[in-house]
């Protein structure tokens, strides 16, 4: 397997873009939680180890949710200790106080809560209203911060909702502001069903800036349902965003939003950033090899165009 094509892509920097982007890798959590078959713990651990070997510095490891809701991640207590010695950040999802307790017991230093910009998705995902969910997260975030634990706030349905349709910008800004005010260190703006377009991304980021939300606290999480994830990412970079969520091999979707398809593939993102002369610290050849390895375990080829091109898999 070729690690890359010789001299390609040619690096041609564009004005107004960051020099470096931090990739928040979500394949091991957001990707594998959507698999129909449960992936063995030792395979998950090896996947995370291989991802760490590519130069990725932030790898979301697992989720401390009740196994009834996400059975694919029921092994969090076994998995986290198996990778905790890696020299990378290993955030974990904690839906409530019980999840935080489980994570802290194992020594987790980076956690994430999962909110919604819309009432419909809050009900489907958390069985609560938006305000009730925020009230549930507040003591979780407060306790985490009291122990000097880094907290990320995921915000779903920022650009559209399968039940409600278009989501007004002020509605998204309000929930973002609430998450920051309760103590979240960073926010991830989720295009859960992949309906965003670049102008919409620019408008939301502008509205957030006008509301006093620093762009340094923002990451973006795009799904590729309509093939817009890379163009939306570029629009976000033009607004100063330097944290981008992506999933090795394009794994993942959302179990509570049936129209959601895979996340932005990390390899596709790295290829674009390399072509723009933006540093990620990621070895693309190793990353492709890791996704090919995981695809073999899952019994299907990777949906990532870059993985297929560089590994010469059937298109």
N, C-alpha and C positions, 0 to 999 in steps of 0.2 A: 504493500500500500504506500503510495507516495504521500509524504507529509504535507507537501504543497506543490503547486506548479512553480517552476523556476522563475523567480523575479516577479511573481504575480501574487496578489494584485499590486500594480504600481502605486506607490504612495503619492497621492496628490492632495495635500492639505487644502482645506477650505477655510476662509476667514470666519471668525466668530465662533469657533468650536473649541471645546476644552482640549487641553494637551493630553489628558489622561481620563479614562473612565473606569470606575470600579464596577465589575460585574457581580451582581448578587445572584449566585447560582441556586436555582430552585428545583433542579431535576430530581434530586434524591427525596424531596418532600412533596412538592406540588406535582411533580411528574409521576412518581411511583404511587401516590395515593389514589390515582385514577385508573390504575391497572385492575382489570377484572380478576386476574389471578394474583395471589399474594406472593411477593418476591421474598425468598428466604433472607433471613437476617444477615447471614454471612455474605450474600451477594450484595445486599445494600451497603454493608460496611466496606467491601472491596470497591464498590462503585465510588463511594465517598473518598476512599484512599486514592484511587486513580484520578479523580477530579482534583484532589489536592496536589497531585503530582504534575498537573498541567500548568500550575501557576495561579490558579484561582485562589483568592484570599478570603472569600466569603461563600460558604457552602451551607445552605439550609439543610439541617440534618434530618429532622423528623417533627412530629407533632404530638403533644401530650393531650390528645383528645380522648374521649371515651371510645373504646374499641367498637362499640355498637355503631357509632357514627362513621368511623373511618377504620374498618377492620384491617386494611392494608398497613396501617401504622401502629398496630396493637403491640408491636415489639419495641416501642420507644425505650423502655427500661433496659432492654438487652442491647439495643443498637448504640445508644449514646455512649456508654462506657467503652465500647469497642473502637470508637473513633476519637474519643475525647483528648487523646494525646497528640493529635495532629496539630501542626503549627499554623492553623488557620482559624478564622472565626466560624463558629458552628451555631448559628441561630436556631431556635426551636419555637414552634407555635404553641402558645398557651391560651386556651379559650376562656379560662376562668381561674378562680383561686386554687382549685384542686390541681389543675394543670400546672400552675406556677409552682405549687408545693413539690410536685413530682420532678419538675425540671431543676429546681434549686437543690433538691436532695442529691441530684447527680452532678451538681457543680456547674450547671449551665450559667453562662455570663451574658448571653444575648438571647432575648426572648421577643416574641411578636404576638400582638393581639390582632383580631380580624374583625373589622367593622364594615358597615355597609352605608353607602350614600342614599339608599332607597329603602322605603318601608317594606316593599314586597320581598326583596332579597334578605333583609334582616329577619323577616318572618320565616322564610324558607330555610335560611342557613343557621339562624340562632334561636328561632321561635320566640323572638322578642321584637318590640318596636326599636327604631333607631335610638331613641332616647333611653329606653330600658337597657339596650346593649351597652351604650356609653356608661350608664350608671354601674353596670356589672364590671366594666373594664377599669373604672376609676380606682378602686382599691387594689386591683391587680397591678396596675401601673405604679401606683403609689408605693406599694410594698417592694416591687422590683427596684424602683429608684432608691428607696431607703437602703437597699443592699448594694447600691452602685452597679446595678445590672442595666445594660443597654436595652432600650425598648423600641421596637419598630411597630408602627401602626399601619396595618394593611387596610386599604379602603377600596372595597369592591364597587362595581357599577358606577364608576365615575363618568362614563361617557355614554351609557345607555343601559337599559334594563329590559329583559325579555317580557316582563309584565307591564311595565309602566312606560316603555318607550324612551323618548328623550329625557335626560335628567338636567334640570336647570342648573346653571353654573353656581348660583348662590347657595343652592342646596348642598353641593359638593364642598364649597368653601366653608360653609357652616360646620360640617362634620370634621373637616381637616383642622379647622381652628380649635374645635373642642378636643380633638386628640392631642394636639400640641399643648394646649392649655393644661391638660391633665398630666403632662410630663413626658409624652413620647419624644424620643430623640430624633426619629426620622419617620417619614411617611412614605408609603408606596402607593402610588395612584394606579388603581387597577382598571384596565379595560377588559372586564371579565368575559364579555361575549364578542370582543374583537370588532366593535362597530366604529371606533374612533377614526378620524381622518386628521391630517396634519393641521388644518386650520382650527379644528376643535381643540387639539392639544395646545396649540399656541394660545387660544382664548382662555382655556382653563388656567394655564400657568400664569398668564397675565393677570387674571382675576385673583389668583392666590397671592401674587406679588403685591397687588394693590391692597389686599387684606392683611399685609404684614407677615405673610408666611415666607420665610427665607428659602430661596431656591436650593441652598446648601442642605436643607433638611428634607429634600424631596428625591424620591426615586420613581421610576416609571415601570409599569408591569403590563406589557401589551400581549394580547393574544392575536393569532394570525388568521382568524376566521375568514376575513375578506382580503387577505394578502397585504394588509396595511401596517404590519408591526414594524418593519424597518423604516418606512417613511415616517411613521409616527415617532419613532425613536430619534430620527434625525431632527425632526421639528423640536423635540424636547431638548436635544443637545444645543440647538440654536438659541434656546432660551436659558441656557446655563446649567441644565441638569447634568450631573456627572455620575449618577448611580442608575444602572439599568438592570432590571431583573431579566434573567433568561434561563432557559432549561436545556441542558446538554441533550443534543439529538432531537430537540423539539418535543420532548415528553410532556404530557400533562394536559389538563383542561380544567373543568370545575364540576364536581359531582352534583352540585345543586343548581346548575344552570345548563340545561340540556343542549342549548345552542352554542355553548363554548367549545372551541376546539383547542388545539395545542398552543402552548406558549411559544414565544419567540425562541428559535433555536440559538443556543449560545454560539455555535459555529458560524451561523449566518451573520450574527452580530459581530463576531470577531473579524470575519472577512471584510465587512463593511468598514469597521473602525480601522483596520490595518490599511485599507485603501485610502482612508482619510488622514493617515499619518497619526492616528490617535493611539496612545499606548494603553495596553490592557495588562501586560505582564503575562499573557496566556500563550502557551505553546500550542498552536493550532493543530499540528500533527498529532501530538499526544491527546488532545481533546477529541479529535476525530476517531482515533483508535479506541478511546474509552467509550464513545457512543456506539461504535461498531460492536464492541464487546458486549455492551448492555443490550443492544438490539438482538444479538444472538441469544442472550438469555431470555428475552421476551418473545422470541420466535417471529420477529418481523423486522423489515428494514426500517432504518431511521427515516422520518419524514423530512429531515433537514436536507435542503438542496446542496449545501456545502459538504455535508457528510457524504452524500451520494457522489458528488463530483470528485472529491479528493480520495475516496476509497474505491472509485470506479464500480460502484454498485449499479444494478439495473435501475434505469430511470423510470 
